[in-house]
Amino acid sequence: MKEILDFRDYIYVLNKLPEFYRSVRSIYGTDSLFSNNNNLQQLKKNIIIVKDIPRYFDIEIKDLSQHIKYFNVEQYSGFSINFQDVKSTDDYLKSRFGNNSRYKLRRSVKKLENCFDISYKMYFGEIPKDEYDFIFDEFFRLLEIRSKEKGIIDNRNLKKKDYYHKLVYTFILQKKASFFIIYNGKYPIDICLNFHLDNIVYQLIRTYDINYSKFNTGYIDLIKQMEWCIDNNISFINFSYGDYYWKRRWCNMVYKYDTHIFFNSKSIKSIVKALIYSFEIKIKHILREKKIIDKYHETKWKISHILNPKKEIKVEIKNIAFEKKMDIKSQIDIYSSEFNFMLRSTYEFLYNFNENEKDLKIYNMMNTSNEYLIVGKKNKIILSFK
């Protein structure tokens, strides 16, 4: 029998240590975050696995009995932004990006704010319960849509919706968690769930409304959260596991996660179990480093689409002279469920022409069922869906 403990859950959620550890502190702090003086249980023939131990924590293991041993197995890389000696977001961006990249980031922020009624909100320490419930439902609705778009067939976070719903509200009030949100009017279009511990921010889940994909809201979210972190003396912001290009581009701190496997050295079964599990972790690490696991999931996603093909909607765009009069049938409500398939293409129109959402007018075209006229303040196009 084996028992698997998630170190991050203990630290960020339970706010305590697994029994094998005496104390833990941040590598950038001097004070112990948690201590543990409980007695150790007997392992007998079992093993206990403590996974996902980030090396930005300095951990003291208890004096184990002579029969309890452990293996330390390296897992995957983690990524953080370390704010030590960072005076401003602009200074940090200058250290990571060239002039052209910084210009594109500023343009993304300006585009988003020019096209929509944008506001930013960090819920940390207080949040009305009805507002929390609305945000939470939107959060998981957007997460489910985004997961399907990415081809994630079995998103573990979606299965924990009820668990997070009960936990996060209290944690926000206690300043152990936060929601950072980009709003368009009263609707969240980008949401990030963070856990907080001392001067560390851990971004657990990030998602956004895919209709706004053209605007790179994920990067805008990150810039605004960096500003908040610097203003609130946060040491570093840590991202959930996963080795992605954007993390290597944005982060100035790369560290490793470890797994500790505790076993009874007097039990052959316990030793064998520990060795087998250690071997499994090392094999997974090799497969992950060689991108074989990614290729497996990509192939699995492609096969699922072949077995369950979905009809792709093709979109054609035709630019129209603004002065030209068109044969239109009636104005439509793009935000109704009947026409929400048009949102992404319509928002791309706003992005491409720097138009504002409040100036939009959308019409059915005469004598056709799949063409629509989109009119802004200075531009118009015909969208065809086939």
Long-range contacts (C-beta under 8 A, 24 or more apart in sequence): 1-45, 1-46, 1-47, 2-46, 2-47, 2-48, 2-49, 2-273, 2-277, 3-46, 3-47, 3-48, 3-49, 4-49, 4-51, 5-48, 5-49, 5-50, 5-51, 6-51, 6-52, 7-50, 7-51, 7-52, 7-53, 7-54, 8-52, 8-54, 8-202, 11-57, 11-197, 12-176, 12-195, 12-197, 12-202, 12-204, 13-167, 13-195, 15-176, 15-197, 18-48, 18-50, 19-62, 20-48, 20-50, 20-61, 20-62, 20-64, 20-70, 20-260, 20-262, 21-59, 21-60, 21-61, 21-62, 22-60, 22-61, 22-62, 23-59, 23-60, 24-57, 24-58, 24-59, 24-60, 25-57, 25-58, 26-56, 26-57, 26-58, 26-198, 26-199, 26-200, 26-235, 27-55, 27-56, 27-57, 27-58, 28-56, 28-82, 28-84, 28-199, 28-235, 28-236, 29-198, 29-199, 29-235, 33-57, 33-197, 33-198, 36-62, 40-64, 40-65, 40-68, 42-264, 43-67, 43-68, 43-262, 43-263, 43-264, 43-267, 43-270, 44-264, 44-267, 44-270, 45-264, 45-267, 45-269, 45-270, 45-273, 46-264, 46-270, 46-273, 47-261, 47-262, 47-263, 47-264, 47-270, 47-273, 47-274, 47-277, 48-261, 48-262, 49-259, 49-260, 49-261, 49-262, 49-277, 50-259, 50-260, 50-261, 50-262, 51-75, 51-257, 51-259, 52-241, 52-257, 52-259, 53-257, 53-258, 53-259, 53-260, 54-78, 54-238, 54-255, 54-257, 55-255, 55-256, 55-257, 55-258, 56-80, 56-200, 56-236, 56-238, 56-253, 56-255, 61-260, 64-262, 66-265, 67-264, 67-265, 67-266, 68-262, 68-263, 68-264, 68-265, 69-262, 69-263, 69-265, 70-260, 70-261, 70-262, 70-263, 71-260, 71-261, 71-263, 71-274, 71-278, 72-258, 72-259, 72-260, 73-258, 73-259, 73-260, 73-261, 73-278, 73-281, 73-282, 74-256, 74-257, 74-258, 74-285, 75-256, 75-257, 75-258, 75-259, 75-281, 75-285, 76-241, 76-243, 76-256, 76-257, 76-285, 76-288, 77-243, 77-254, 77-255, 77-256, 77-257, 78-238, 78-239, 78-241, 78-254, 78-255, 78-256, 78-257, 79-238, 79-239, 79-243, 79-247, 79-248, 79-251, 79-253, 79-254, 79-255, 80-236, 80-237, 80-238, 80-239, 80-251, 80-252, 80-253, 80-254, 80-255, 81-226, 81-229, 81-236, 81-237, 81-250, 81-251, 81-252, 81-253, 82-235, 82-236, 82-252, 82-253, 83-229, 83-230, 83-234, 83-235, 83-236, 83-237, 84-235, 84-236, 86-230, 87-230, 88-230, 89-223, 89-226, 89-227, 89-230, 92-226, 92-252, 93-223, 95-252, 96-249, 96-250, 96-252, 97-249, 105-219, 105-223, 108-215, 108-216, 108-219, 108-220, 109-220, 109-223, 111-215, 111-351, 111-354, 112-182, 112-212, 112-215, 112-217, 112-220, 114-354, 114-356, 115-215, 115-347, 115-350, 115-351, 115-354, 115-355, 115-356, 115-357, 116-184, 116-185, 116-189, 116-350, 116-356, 116-357, 117-183, 117-184, 117-185, 117-357, 117-358, 118-182, 118-183, 118-184, 119-182, 119-183, 120-180, 120-181, 120-182, 120-183, 120-224, 121-179, 121-180, 121-181, 121-183, 122-178, 122-179, 122-180, 122-181, 122-225, 122-228, 123-172, 123-178, 123-179, 123-180, 123-181, 124-172, 124-175, 124-178, 124-196, 125-172, 125-173, 125-175, 126-172, 126-173, 127-169, 127-172, 127-173, 127-179, 129-169, 132-168, 132-169, 132-172, 135-179, 135-181, 135-188, 135-191, 136-164, 136-165, 136-168, 136-169, 138-187, 138-188, 138-191, 139-179, 139-188, 139-191, 139-193, 139-205, 139-207, 142-188, 142-191, 142-207, 142-208, 142-209, 142-210, 143-205, 143-207, 145-209, 145-210, 146-207, 146-208, 146-210, 149-210, 151-297, 151-298, 151-301, 151-304, 151-305, 153-300, 153-301, 153-304, 157-205, 164-193, 168-193, 171-195, 180-221, 180-224, 180-225, 180-228, 182-208, 182-217, 182-220, 182-221, 182-224, 184-212, 184-357, 189-217, 190-217, 190-218, 190-220, 190-221, 192-221, 192-225, 194-225, 199-233, 199-234, 199-235, 199-236, 200-234, 200-235, 200-236, 200-237, 200-238, 201-225, 201-229, 201-234, 201-236, 201-237, 201-238, 202-237, 202-238, 202-240, 203-237, 203-238, 203-239, 203-240, 204-240, 205-240, 210-344, 211-343, 211-344, 211-347, 212-347, 213-344, 214-347, 214-348, 214-351, 215-347, 215-351, 218-246, 219-246, 222-250, 243-288, 313-341, 313-385, 313-386, 314-385, 314-386, 315-345, 315-383, 315-384, 315-385, 315-386, 316-383, 316-384, 316-386, 317-345, 317-381, 317-382, 317-383, 317-384, 318-381, 318-382, 318-384, 319-379, 319-381, 320-373, 320-380, 320-381, 320-382, 322-378, 322-379, 322-380, 326-363, 326-365, 326-373, 326-380, 326-382, 327-365, 327-366, 327-367, 328-363, 328-364, 328-365, 328-366, 328-373, 329-363, 329-364, 329-365, 329-366, 330-363, 330-364, 331-361, 331-362, 331-363, 332-362, 332-363, 332-364, 332-372, 334-360, 334-362, 341-385, 342-372, 342-383, 342-385, 345-383, 346-374, 346-383, 349-374, 349-376, 349-379, 349-381, 349-383, 350-376, 353-378, 353-379, 355-379
